[in-house]
Amino acid sequence: MAHTPFTGTIPDDRLYCPRHDMWVQETGDGEVLIGATSFGIFLAGEIIAFTSKPKGAEVEIGRGMGTVECRKTVLAVHAPVSFVLLEGNDEAEERPKLVNLEPYGKGWMARARPTRWAEEMLTLVDAAVYRQHILKIEPEASFG
């Protein structure tokens, strides 16, 4: 079977965690939205189920903040920053296709209050650096 290169968008209005292919977007009032990148979804395959940790959960950077089920496996979703979970995306849990189709919009995974934002945001990269990261893994990738 022929390999299909990644084609997708990497919005400029958020920060990225290349290690876990996650994004973080500041929303104001000390809160962020967190989700999987389109490239992370490309690597994992179609997501058929998503489960978030319960509201109020304290999650450390790099630790599990939920799970996604793909066609062939269940994967932990790793936190790009430490946070207290304000809410998981119930709509995405009920309709996991949202994570696949709108990873940067309605398919977000967590609304959270970061607990070490000032230091941990320095571990994240902007969209241009994340695109370069993708091109190292997937040289034929294209960005819309």
C-alpha positions in Angstrom: 0.0 0.0 0.0 1.4 3.4 -1.0 2.2 5.9 1.7 0.0 9.1 1.7 1.9 12.1 2.9 0.4 14.3 5.6 -1.6 17.3 4.4 -3.2 19.5 7.0 -3.2 22.8 8.7 -1.1 24.1 11.6 -2.7 27.3 12.9 -0.5 30.2 13.9 -2.7 31.2 16.9 -1.5 28.6 19.4 1.6 26.8 20.8 2.5 23.2 20.1 4.1 20.3 21.9 6.1 18.3 19.3 6.8 15.4 21.7 3.1 14.6 22.0 1.7 16.3 19.0 -0.7 18.4 21.1 -1.6 22.1 20.9 -2.3 24.7 23.6 -4.3 27.9 23.1 -4.6 30.7 25.6 -8.3 31.8 25.9 -7.9 34.5 28.6 -8.6 34.6 32.4 -5.6 32.2 32.9 -7.3 29.4 30.9 -6.3 27.3 27.9 -7.8 24.9 25.5 -5.8 21.8 24.7 -6.2 19.4 21.8 -4.5 16.9 19.4 -2.8 18.3 16.3 -3.9 17.2 12.8 -0.5 15.6 12.4 -0.9 13.6 15.7 -4.2 12.4 14.4 -2.6 11.5 11.0 0.0 9.4 12.9 -2.5 7.7 15.2 -5.2 7.1 12.6 -8.8 7.8 12.8 -10.0 8.4 16.3 -13.2 6.4 17.1 -13.4 7.2 20.8 -12.1 9.9 23.2 -12.3 9.9 27.0 -11.1 12.8 29.2 -10.1 12.6 32.8 -12.8 13.8 35.2 -13.4 17.5 35.9 -11.1 18.8 38.6 -8.3 16.3 37.8 -4.8 17.6 38.4 -2.6 16.5 35.5 1.2 16.9 35.3 3.0 17.7 32.1 3.7 14.5 30.1 1.1 12.4 32.1 -2.2 11.1 30.8 -5.0 13.5 30.4 -7.3 11.0 28.7 -7.4 8.3 26.1 -8.2 8.0 22.4 -9.2 4.8 20.7 -8.1 4.4 17.2 -8.9 1.6 14.8 -6.1 -0.7 16.1 -5.2 0.5 19.5 -6.0 2.7 22.6 -3.5 5.5 23.3 -2.9 7.8 26.2 -3.3 11.5 25.5 -0.3 13.2 27.1 -0.6 16.6 28.7 1.5 19.3 27.0 1.5 21.3 30.2 0.5 20.8 33.9 -3.0 21.8 34.6 -6.3 21.4 36.6 -9.0 20.2 34.2 -11.9 22.6 34.2 -13.9 20.5 31.7 -13.4 17.8 29.1 -15.1 18.2 25.7 -18.3 16.3 26.2 -19.4 16.9 22.6 -16.1 15.4 21.3 -16.6 12.4 23.7 -20.1 11.8 22.3 -19.0 12.5 18.7 -15.3 11.6 18.3 -15.4 12.5 14.6 -15.1 16.1 15.8 -11.6 15.4 17.0 -10.7 14.1 13.5 -12.6 16.7 11.5 -12.1 19.8 13.6 -9.0 19.2 15.8 -8.4 23.0 16.2 -12.1 23.9 16.7 -14.9 21.9 18.1 -12.6 18.9 18.5 -10.6 20.3 21.4 -10.0 17.9 24.3 -9.7 19.9 27.5 -10.4 23.3 28.9 -7.9 23.8 31.7 -6.1 26.1 34.1 -2.4 25.7 33.8 -0.5 25.3 37.1 3.0 26.1 35.9 2.3 28.1 32.7 5.1 30.6 33.0 7.8 27.9 33.0 6.1 25.2 30.9 5.0 27.4 28.1 8.7 27.7 27.3 8.7 24.0 26.4 6.2 24.6 23.7 6.9 25.9 20.1 5.2 28.2 17.7 3.5 26.9 14.5 6.6 27.6 12.2 8.8 25.5 14.5 6.2 22.7 14.7 5.9 22.6 10.9 9.6 22.2 10.7 9.3 19.3 13.2 6.7 17.6 11.0 8.9 18.0 7.9 11.7 16.2 9.6 9.4 13.2 10.1 7.3 13.6 7.0 9.4 15.4 4.3 6.6 15.4 1.8 4.1 17.0 4.2 2.1 20.0 2.9 0.3 22.6 5.0 -3.0 24.2 3.9 
